[in-house]
Amino acid sequence: MAASLRVYTQKIKSAQTTKKITKAMELIAASRIQKAQARVQASAPYSRAITRAVSAVATHSNVDHPLTTEPERITRTAVVVFSSDRGLAGAFNSQILREAGELTELLREQGKDVVHYLVGRKAVGYFQFRRRSFVKDWQGGTDNPDFETAREIASTLLEAFAQDAADGGVDEIVLVFNRFVSMITQTPETVRLLPLEVVEAEADDTASEILPLYEFEPDAATVLDQLLPVYIESRIFNAMLQSAAAKHAATQKAMKSASDNADTLITDYTRLRNNARQAEITQQIAEIVGGADALSTSK
């Protein structure tokens, strides 16, 4: 009985220590999610403005730009996977890796060769463990994305898109990332980045607005050359910010669930310890009474 009491006491202490850790991580994630949401909201006006600018040039000009021209046949596709550098985020990484895997299988069924670009240590570890090849990776900045990393990713992708598929380039670029919907929901999303499909970042009342006529200086092609790389950088940076916000929300949800489970374990082990202590006391009383009876009988 004494051994059972020690075991239950150790388990209760272990669960209490785990709860302290998970509760601290939950509070840290809660503080970070506010900053991540603020960064997503702060980037929205710029993203909306650059989207409208590119949309205006693409709509009101007849320029055949390489980034906006659909190839006759797509033979090679680049899939950019946005994961996190750290775990303890529930199904955050597993669902995005599963989404990327399903997309890869679909593209290969369509006869396309698929190459991968990875963002985050979890995606790199997943591919390395399964001995799957990837072109390039970026690690170390998923919790707090910076624009320089987005610019580097955009430059790498544009360089690959500019090359012919037969020479190691790609005909199509797809982003796969988790979008922040709410504190409870983070959904994997697939966005085709190139060839360009200009879509408004958010729906608003200006959708029915009559657009003015545009004059391009020096010409529409030069304007597109300047705007499109900036637009690509903006879309990639937005995907990184969305992924970071979703990761912090997933971490908070996972740590809250872990804290609740620790409370349940503490309650269960405390009940078992009390039962074991009661049984030990009952046994001791029975032994005392039995000894007293034996002494009175011997007299």
VMD Tcl script that draws the C-alpha trace (Angstrom):
set ca {
  {0.00 0.00 0.00}
  {2.78 2.41 0.88}
  {4.37 1.74 -2.51}
  {1.07 2.59 -4.27}
  {0.82 5.85 -2.33}
  {4.35 6.84 -3.41}
  {3.59 6.00 -7.04}
  {0.38 8.04 -7.10}
  {2.09 10.95 -5.33}
  {4.88 10.96 -7.92}
  {2.36 10.88 -10.77}
  {0.43 13.79 -9.27}
  {3.62 15.85 -8.95}
  {4.58 14.99 -12.54}
  {1.15 16.05 -13.83}
  {1.33 19.29 -11.82}
  {4.76 20.09 -13.29}
  {3.46 19.37 -16.80}
  {0.48 21.64 -16.19}
  {2.75 24.51 -15.14}
  {4.71 24.16 -18.39}
  {1.67 23.88 -20.67}
  {-0.08 26.78 -18.91}
  {2.99 28.98 -19.38}
  {3.19 28.03 -23.06}
  {-0.53 28.74 -23.47}
  {-0.07 32.25 -22.05}
  {2.97 32.89 -24.26}
  {1.04 31.78 -27.36}
  {-1.90 33.98 -26.34}
  {0.36 37.03 -26.17}
  {2.00 36.23 -29.50}
  {-1.26 35.64 -31.35}
  {-2.32 39.23 -30.70}
  {0.87 40.55 -32.30}
  {0.57 38.12 -35.22}
  {-3.03 39.18 -35.87}
  {-2.01 42.83 -35.73}
  {0.70 42.22 -38.35}
  {-1.79 40.46 -40.65}
  {-4.23 43.35 -40.34}
  {-1.49 45.93 -40.82}
  {-0.35 44.27 -44.06}
  {-3.89 44.16 -45.51}
  {-4.06 47.77 -46.86}
  {-0.75 47.44 -48.71}
  {-1.71 44.04 -50.08}
  {-5.05 45.42 -51.25}
  {-3.41 48.44 -52.90}
  {-0.77 46.44 -54.78}
  {-3.43 43.93 -55.89}
  {-5.58 46.71 -57.32}
  {-2.61 48.26 -59.07}
  {-1.60 45.00 -60.73}
  {-5.23 44.24 -61.57}
  {-5.61 47.65 -63.21}
  {-2.51 47.21 -65.38}
  {-3.42 43.64 -66.32}
  {-7.01 44.59 -67.13}
  {-6.45 47.82 -69.05}
  {-3.47 46.77 -71.14}
  {-2.88 44.11 -73.77}
  {0.68 43.29 -72.71}
  {1.70 39.61 -72.85}
  {3.90 39.47 -69.79}
  {5.70 36.19 -68.92}
  {4.22 36.20 -65.41}
  {0.63 36.62 -66.65}
  {0.73 34.38 -69.72}
  {-0.66 30.88 -69.35}
  {1.68 28.33 -71.00}
  {0.26 25.92 -73.54}
  {1.24 22.94 -71.40}
  {2.40 22.87 -67.77}
  {5.03 20.17 -67.29}
  {6.71 21.18 -64.02}
  {5.15 22.67 -60.89}
  {6.81 24.12 -57.81}
  {4.94 23.58 -54.52}
  {5.96 25.90 -51.66}
  {5.07 24.40 -48.26}
  {4.78 26.74 -45.24}
  {5.23 24.88 -41.94}
  {6.60 25.97 -38.54}
  {10.00 25.70 -36.89}
  {8.55 24.30 -33.66}
  {5.99 21.68 -32.75}
  {3.49 21.51 -29.87}
  {0.83 22.97 -32.16}
  {-1.63 20.12 -32.51}
  {-2.40 19.21 -36.11}
  {-0.95 22.44 -37.52}
  {2.00 20.86 -39.33}
  {0.46 17.48 -40.05}
  {-2.54 18.97 -41.85}
  {-0.43 21.23 -44.04}
  {1.95 18.39 -44.92}
  {-1.02 16.17 -45.70}
  {-2.49 18.90 -47.91}
  {0.84 19.26 -49.73}
  {1.06 15.49 -50.19}
  {-2.44 15.26 -51.65}
  {-1.71 18.18 -53.98}
  {1.52 16.53 -55.12}
  {-0.28 13.28 -55.92}
  {-2.97 15.18 -57.85}
  {-0.41 17.09 -59.91}
  {1.51 13.93 -60.71}
  {-1.68 12.23 -61.83}
  {-2.08 15.13 -64.27}
  {1.34 14.29 -65.71}
  {3.24 17.13 -64.05}
  {6.66 16.87 -62.47}
  {6.61 18.37 -58.94}
  {9.44 20.05 -57.05}
  {9.20 21.37 -53.50}
  {10.38 24.49 -51.70}
  {10.09 24.29 -47.92}
  {9.60 26.94 -45.23}
  {10.04 25.79 -41.62}
  {12.02 23.06 -39.85}
  {9.05 20.71 -39.53}
  {8.58 20.44 -43.29}
  {12.34 19.96 -43.77}
  {12.43 17.23 -41.12}
  {9.40 15.53 -42.68}
  {11.01 15.40 -46.13}
  {14.42 14.37 -44.82}
  {13.00 11.55 -42.68}
  {11.19 10.15 -45.71}
  {14.18 10.81 -47.98}
  {12.21 13.04 -50.30}
  {14.06 15.64 -52.32}
  {13.44 19.38 -52.24}
  {15.08 22.29 -54.03}
  {15.59 24.80 -51.22}
  {14.46 25.52 -47.68}
  {14.16 28.48 -45.32}
  {14.28 27.92 -41.56}
  {14.37 29.92 -38.37}
  {11.85 32.71 -38.86}
  {8.38 31.21 -38.96}
  {7.22 32.51 -35.55}
  {8.02 36.12 -36.47}
  {8.30 36.40 -40.28}
  {10.36 39.19 -41.81}
  {9.96 40.73 -45.24}
  {13.55 40.01 -46.26}
  {12.86 36.28 -46.12}
  {9.73 36.76 -48.23}
  {11.78 38.76 -50.72}
  {14.39 36.00 -50.89}
  {11.72 33.35 -51.45}
  {10.08 35.47 -54.15}
  {13.42 36.02 -55.90}
  {14.19 32.30 -55.88}
  {10.76 31.40 -57.25}
  {10.83 34.08 -59.94}
  {14.26 32.90 -61.04}
  {12.96 29.33 -61.35}
  {9.84 30.52 -63.18}
  {11.92 32.50 -65.66}
  {13.85 29.36 -66.66}
  {12.55 26.81 -69.08}
  {11.24 23.60 -67.49}
  {13.71 21.57 -69.53}
  {16.56 23.54 -67.94}
  {15.40 23.04 -64.35}
  {12.80 25.79 -64.23}
  {9.08 25.56 -63.49}
  {5.89 26.44 -65.37}
  {3.68 26.89 -62.33}
  {4.06 27.88 -58.65}
  {1.61 26.92 -55.90}
  {1.63 28.03 -52.25}
  {0.34 25.72 -49.50}
  {-0.13 27.31 -46.06}
  {-2.45 27.44 -43.05}
  {-4.82 30.39 -43.05}
  {-5.88 31.92 -39.74}
  {-9.69 31.86 -39.54}
  {-10.26 32.14 -35.79}
  {-8.69 31.12 -32.49}
  {-10.34 27.72 -32.95}
  {-10.04 27.16 -36.70}
  {-6.96 27.19 -38.93}
  {-7.53 25.79 -42.41}
  {-4.96 24.67 -44.99}
  {-5.17 26.69 -48.18}
  {-3.74 26.22 -51.67}
  {-3.06 29.33 -53.77}
  {-1.74 29.36 -57.32}
  {0.86 32.11 -57.40}
  {2.14 31.91 -60.97}
  {1.05 32.21 -63.75}
  {-0.60 35.20 -62.19}
  {-4.23 35.08 -61.12}
  {-5.01 38.50 -59.67}
  {-7.60 38.20 -56.89}
  {-8.68 40.88 -54.45}
  {-7.39 40.14 -50.95}
  {-10.73 41.01 -49.32}
  {-14.19 41.60 -50.67}
  {-15.51 45.13 -50.18}
  {-18.10 47.56 -51.43}
  {-15.82 48.82 -54.22}
  {-16.34 45.66 -56.28}
  {-19.04 47.42 -58.33}
  {-17.07 50.66 -58.58}
  {-16.48 51.97 -62.10}
  {-12.74 51.95 -62.67}
  {-11.16 55.00 -64.35}
  {-9.21 54.95 -67.56}
  {-5.46 54.52 -67.11}
  {-2.47 55.91 -68.93}
  {0.83 54.11 -68.34}
  {4.15 55.91 -68.18}
  {6.53 54.96 -69.68}
  {4.49 51.94 -70.87}
  {2.38 49.09 -69.49}
  {5.13 46.48 -69.88}
  {7.57 48.50 -67.79}
  {4.93 49.12 -65.12}
  {4.20 45.39 -64.96}
  {7.92 44.63 -64.69}
  {8.06 46.82 -61.58}
  {4.74 45.84 -60.00}
  {4.65 42.08 -60.44}
  {7.74 41.20 -58.34}
  {6.41 43.45 -55.56}
  {3.02 41.77 -55.84}
  {4.63 38.30 -55.61}
  {6.61 39.36 -52.51}
  {3.43 40.71 -50.93}
  {1.52 37.46 -51.52}
  {4.34 35.35 -50.08}
  {4.75 37.61 -47.05}
  {1.00 37.47 -46.45}
  {1.14 33.66 -46.55}
  {3.97 33.72 -43.99}
  {2.01 36.06 -41.70}
  {-1.13 33.94 -42.00}
  {0.86 30.80 -41.22}
  {2.48 32.43 -38.16}
  {-0.88 33.60 -36.78}
  {-2.41 30.17 -37.38}
  {0.53 28.47 -35.66}
  {0.26 30.58 -32.50}
  {-3.50 29.95 -32.35}
  {-2.94 26.20 -32.80}
  {-0.29 26.23 -30.06}
  {-2.61 28.02 -27.64}
  {-5.41 25.54 -28.36}
  {-3.09 22.53 -27.98}
  {-1.59 23.80 -24.72}
  {-5.02 24.55 -23.27}
  {-6.08 21.01 -24.11}
  {-2.89 19.68 -22.48}
  {-3.55 21.74 -19.33}
  {-7.11 20.42 -19.16}
  {-5.83 16.86 -19.56}
  {-3.30 17.45 -16.78}
  {-6.15 18.62 -14.50}
  {-8.04 15.43 -15.30}
  {-4.99 13.30 -14.52}
  {-4.41 15.11 -11.21}
  {-8.04 14.55 -10.23}
  {-7.93 10.85 -11.16}
  {-4.60 10.19 -9.42}
  {-5.73 12.08 -6.32}
  {-8.85 9.92 -6.12}
  {-6.77 6.75 -6.53}
  {-4.29 7.92 -3.91}
  {-7.12 8.66 -1.47}
  {-8.60 5.21 -2.09}
  {-5.21 3.59 -1.51}
  {-4.69 5.61 1.69}
  {-8.18 4.67 2.93}
  {-7.48 1.00 2.21}
  {-4.17 1.23 4.08}
  {-5.85 2.86 7.09}
  {-8.58 0.23 7.04}
  {-5.98 -2.54 6.94}
  {-4.05 -1.00 9.85}
  {-7.22 -0.71 11.93}
  {-8.09 -4.33 11.10}
  {-4.60 -5.44 12.18}
  {-4.85 -3.50 15.47}
  {-8.28 -4.93 16.22}
  {-7.11 -8.40 15.31}
  {-4.06 -8.07 17.58}
  {-6.22 -6.78 20.44}
  {-8.59 -9.71 20.03}
  {-5.69 -12.13 20.03}
  {-4.29 -10.65 23.26}
  {-7.68 -10.76 25.00}
  {-8.21 -14.34 23.89}
  {-4.79 -15.46 25.16}
  {-5.59 -14.12 28.62}
}
mol new
graphics top color blue
foreach p $ca { graphics top sphere $p radius 0.5 }
foreach p [lrange $ca 0 end-1] q [lrange $ca 1 end] { graphics top cylinder $p $q radius 0.2 }
display resetview
